[in-house]
Every structure is written in structure tokens, then in C-alpha cells.
């Protein structure tokens, strides 16, 4: 179970991350995860935080308030996240989608329903299901592909769903573990990018963690 070994070593040497990072200012709090998942497409989290702060400052922290916000005003608020016109439109559409569930969105929404929304791909949908809906769905992102291909555990260009299935079959069916693992992968790769010679303590003791 090499995948689980990787998780255990990352957790031991980096420590708990307790993701998803949220301010607690949105209502419900899970809505902030969904907004962040849309805004983070093609940008850094630092830029997303600026946009989220703008939304909080303007009181646009619920599906209802975003849904009723004039599009030009919403575009201005989310501008720091880039592609602001596109993302503002998607936020309004998504807010209406949540409202249509009459309060039952986080318990009832399916992956297929999320994927049917324009602009929501598999990674974004799975991020919402895992972090907002607390479903045991493993999120495969660029950091995951980069790390595990470097370890020689995957090729790196596999189909998204094939990789997701591989991870889910290799790990206990536990949403909390999936959240922590994804966050640890992101943190490890960010540290490595900032300092190319960075190695977690366990790397020298694990053959599969040798860099190419």
C-alpha cells in the first residue's frame, strides 16, 4: 500500500493541515469552499483570498446575496482572481443552482449534477464534494500528478477518473483522510517549488521518494 505509506510519511513529517482554508464569514460556511473552488481555477490561492475578502467586505457571502448581485459589481469584487467576467457569471449561475436545492444542496447534490454546470470540471466538482459536502471523494490535481509521477507510482498523464479510482482503492474510505492527504500533497509540492532541494525527512528513507 505505497499510497498509504506516502500519506503516513507526509503526515508525520509535515503535520496536519486542517484544510480547506476558510474565513468562516460565509453562510453556510461550506459555501465559501464552493466559491473558492470556482475562483481558484487558473490562479493562485493568494489571489483567491483577495477576491474572497472583497466578497466578505461587500456582504456577498451567501448564494442569495451573490445571486442578486448585479453582474458588473460582482465582476469587480472577484477581479483579483483573474478571468473575472467568466468567474462572476459562473458564481451567479452556481448560486442559483444551490438555491434550487432548497437547503438540501450539500447532502443531495451529485457529481453528475455538478459536472453538468458550465465551468465546473472534475477537479472542481470533487473539491466541492470532499471539502464542502464531506464526501469521501479523492481530489486529483496537478500537485498530485507531479508528486506521484516523480515517485514512479504513476505515469502522470492518466485519465483523471482512473487516477481518482486508484487513490480511492488504495486508501480507507474516509473523507477526513482524503482532505488531509490532498492538503499535505499541496503543501509538500509548494515547499519543494520554493526550495528545489527541499526534501521531507522521510524521503531519504523511502526509495519511492527519490526525485528524478
C-alpha angles and dihedrals in degrees: 000000000000093000091059090046089056090052093049093050094046091048092049096048103034101029133218116326100190095208149205095076107223135165096218090230096111125087114255096018090226089064089069089061091055093047091048092048090057096043095047093065109119095354143076124269089242089066091045090055090056091052092046090051089052091052092049091048091052093046093244096137105124135059089250096052093046092044092054095042114110109252096238090053092048091049090056092050096052096038094109090065093061128235082055098169092052094044094046090054092048092049091053092048092046092048090055089049092055092047090054089066090065094226097318099092100111093049099039112031116110130211091245091054091052093047090053089065114094112252097019112111131180097277093048093046093049092048089056093046093049104039103027102030097031093229120154095248118139115226116220113199137161091274090056093050092047096050099043095043089052088053090052093240094117137016092236100228099073121130112277096240092047090057093044090053091049093053094045092051090049096051138055113269094255126134093201092055092047091052093049094045093051091048092048092051091051092047093048093051093045090053091048092050092051092047111023093197091053115129128176112236094254096054096087089051096051119067092202090060096065111124121231 
